[in-house]
Amino acid sequence: MVLDSMTESIVVIDEQGRIEYTNNSWLAFGKDNGCALRQDWRSVNYLHECDKAAEQGDMFGLSAGDGIRRVIEGRVATFNFEYPCDSPDERRWFLMSVTPCISDNVRYIVISHRNITERKLAEERVHKLAQSDSLTGIANRRVLYEFLDNEINRSIRLKHNLCVALIDLDHFKLINDTYGHDVGDSCLIKVTEILSCYSQRSVDQCARLGGDEFVIIWGETSLAVARRLSQTIIDEVSALRIPNKGAPVNQYLTVSVGLTSLIPARGVSGVDVLKMADDRLYEAKEGGRNRLMCL
């Protein structure tokens, strides 16, 4: 009665893998998910079912079978394994726990499956927050450097060209001073929406470096393509016509872009590449802003 009242799905197997007992939660889960073989699961071999799943390419079945066997053979005292088990309607995760049990001098293995979806979703939210800029929602500085270093290493290995654009909002401090920080935040978000449109591939990354500086990484991209994308970004930001009446030249928000393009050599770091882009950005600002300078 106690086991049948539990929400965890519990199955007991012998040392050969044959099922000796299942609780009500196990039966209900099997029925709801289309895997209820019969009313009585006894004599079904749990290990064989794991092996069948592994043969069909299910790595979770392979890991589960291996863990159970390690407990049966006494190589480990217990085994715990988290795995996804999505339904057609929702994402789900479960925690599988495997422990030995002796009854009447016979050794059995108790396997429980507990739904941990709420915890996993909460962990995902925390992980996403840790990787995202709190205002714009794009990658933050830490993720930027990790991605850039990985992309540099990949470009070195494959001898592919890498382009990095450093984007700075021209005279952004004047917007904050004139219109307030809420308006300034709104400007940052609008610019981010444009930048994100031009970093959609798996080898691309758009990140906020800090303040009013952004970075776009374009892997496997030629200088000609990166130049065209950078100029399009400049033009689209200008087309927003966000007022900046205190600016000395244009009376609306503009951006300057420093672009570097290279096939990295060994020993080149993300800091090095960003320094190259920053040097070009300095030239763009010195040249009057609202423009692109590249190397």
N, C-alpha and C positions, 0 to 999 in steps of 0.2 A: 504493500500500500504506500509506503514511503517513497519507494523508487518510482511508482507510477504517478505520484503527485508532483514529481520534479519536472521542471521545464527542459532540463538537459536530456538529450537523447542518449540512452545508455544501452550498450550491447556487451555481453560477456561471451568470450570465446575460449575454447580449449587450446592447448599448445600446438595443435595441428591447424588451428584457424577456424574450426567449426563453431558456428554460433550455438550457444547453449541457452541464452536468455536475452530478451529485449523488453524494455519498458514501454509504457503507453506512448510516451513522447517519440520514441523511435518508430513505432508503428504509424503514428499520425503523420510524422514527417515523410515517411516512405509513401504513404497514401497520397499526401498533398503534392508530392513531387514526382509522381508517376513511377515510383520504383518499388511498389509493394508487390513482391513476388507471390506472396501467399499470406494467409492469416498467421501461420506459424513459420518463423524464420529459421527454426532449428534445423540443423544439418546443412544449411547454406555455409559455404566456406568464405569467410571474410577476406582472408588473404588472397584467395583465388580471384575475388572480385576486384581487389586492389591491383592484382597482376593484369587482369583483363583491361582495366582502365589504363595502366601503364603501357600496355602493348598498343593501345590506340593513341598514344602520344600524350596522355595526361600525366604531367610531371608531378602533380599533387598525389595521384594514385601511387606513383613510384615512391615518393617520399614517405607516404603513410605506410605502405607495405614494409619498407626498409626499417622504419622506426618500430613498428610492431614486432618484427622479427628480432630486432636488437633487444627488446624487453624480454621476449620469450627465451632467447638464448642467454640472458643474464648479462649481456654486455653493458647495458645501462639499467638503472633502477626504475626510471620512468621516462616517458617520452611525451613532449608537448609540441604541437604543430598547428600554426595558424594558416588557414587557407580560405580562398574566396569560393563561394557557392551561390552565384547569382540566380535569381528566379527571373522569369520573363518580365516581371514588374518592378523589381528592385535589386539593388546591389546588396550582397550579404557576405559576411565573413563568419567563420566558425573557428573555435579552438578545440582541437582534438587532444585529449589527454589519455595516455595509456599507462596503466599501473597493474602490477601482478596482485593476485588474490588467492589465498589457499583456503579450501573448504573440504573437510573430511579427508585431509592429506592429499587432496588433488589440487594441482596448480592451475588456476585460470587467469585470464587476462581481461581486465575491465577497460572498456573503451567508452569514453563519453565525448559528446559533441555539444559545445555550448555556443549559443549565438552571441557574438561579440561585435555585431554591426555598429551599434551606437558608439562604442569605444573607438573602433577603427575610423568611423566618419569624423569623430571629434579629433583624432590624431591627424587625419588628412587636413582638416581645417587649420589646425595649429601649424602643421608643416607648410601649408600654403601661405599663411600669414608670415611665417619666418622667412619665406623666400620672396615675398612681394613688398613693393613700396606701398606704404599705408595709404597714401593719397591717390596715386594713379593706378595702382593694381598691377603694374608691370614688374618685371624682375628688379630686385634691389642690387645694391653695390656688391654684396658678397656673392650673389648668384652670377652677376656679370663677370667677375674675375674668374670664378670656377669655369664658367662656360667658355670664356675667352682662352684660358689656358688649355682646356681640352680641345678647342677648335684649332689652336696653334699646333698642338701635337699631332692632330689628325692631318692638318695641312702639310706638316713636315713629312709625315709618313707617306701621304699620297701625292705630294708635290702639287697641291692645288693652291690656287690663288685665294688670298683672304683679304677682305676689305673691312675697314672699321671707320665709322663716321662718328665724330664727336659734334653734337649739336648744342648750341647755346642760344638762349632767348635774349635778343638784343635789348639792352636797357630795361631789363625786367624789374629791377629795383624801383624804377620810376612808376611802374604800374602799381606795385604794392604801396608806394608812398602816396600816389595820387588817388587811387580808387579803393585801397584797402586790401588786406590779405585774402579776404573771401573771393574778390575778383581775381586776384593773382592765382589762387588755387584753381579757380575755374579755367583760367588761361592754360595752366599746366595740364589740366585734364584734356582740354580740347586739342592741344598740341600732341599729347600722348595718343589720342585717337587717330591722328594722322600718321604718326610714326608707326603705330602697331599695324597699320594697313600694309606697310612695306617691310614686314619682318614675319612672314607667315610660314616659312619653311622650317624643317627640323634643324637646318644648319644656320638659321638666323636667330638673332636674339635682340630684343629691344629692352633697354634697362635705363633706370634713372640713376645717374652717377651721384647726384646730390644737388640740392638747390634747383637751379634752372638749367642744369646740364644733363643731357641724355646721350646715350650711346646706342648705335645700331651696329651689330656684327652681321656681315654677309659672308658666309662661307661659300666656297666654290663659285666665286663671282669675279668677273673681270672688272678692271678699272672703268672701262667704258660704261658698263651696266650700272656700277655703283655711282658714277658721276651723274648718269641720267636720273637715277632714283633720288639722289641727294638734291638735285636741282628741282625735281618735282616736289619734294618736301618743302623746300624754300618757297616755291611758288604757291603751294596750297596753304601754307601758314599765312603768307601775305594776303591771299584771297579771303581769309577769314575777316579781315579788316577789324581786328580787335583794337579799339582806341588806345593810344598811348601818347596823349597830347604833349607830354613832357619830353618826348624823344627829340634829339637835336636834328634829325634828318627826316625820317618817316614819322608820320603822326599816328601810326598803327604798329601793332606788334610784328616784328620780323625775327628771323633766326639766321645765325651764321653757322656754317658747317666746315669742319676740318676733316678731310678724308685722307686716309692712308691705304695703300694697296701693296701687297707683298706676298711672295712665297716665303714663309718664315724659314730661317736657318736654325739649326740646333743652338740652344742657349738663349734664344729670344723669348722673353716673357710677356705676359699680358701688360705689365707695367710699361715695358719698352714700347709696345705697339700703341698704347694709349698716349704715351709721350709723343710719338710721331704724329698722331692725330691732333694732339693739343698744340703742337708747333704750327700745324697748318691752320688750326682754328685761330691762333694768335694773328697769323697773317691775314685771315679773313676779316678780323676785327680792325686791324690796323689799316686795311684797305677800304674801310668804309662800312663794314657790316652788311647784312642782308645779302650775303654772297657765299660762294663755295671756293675753297682753296684745297688743292689735293697734291699728293705726291705719289 
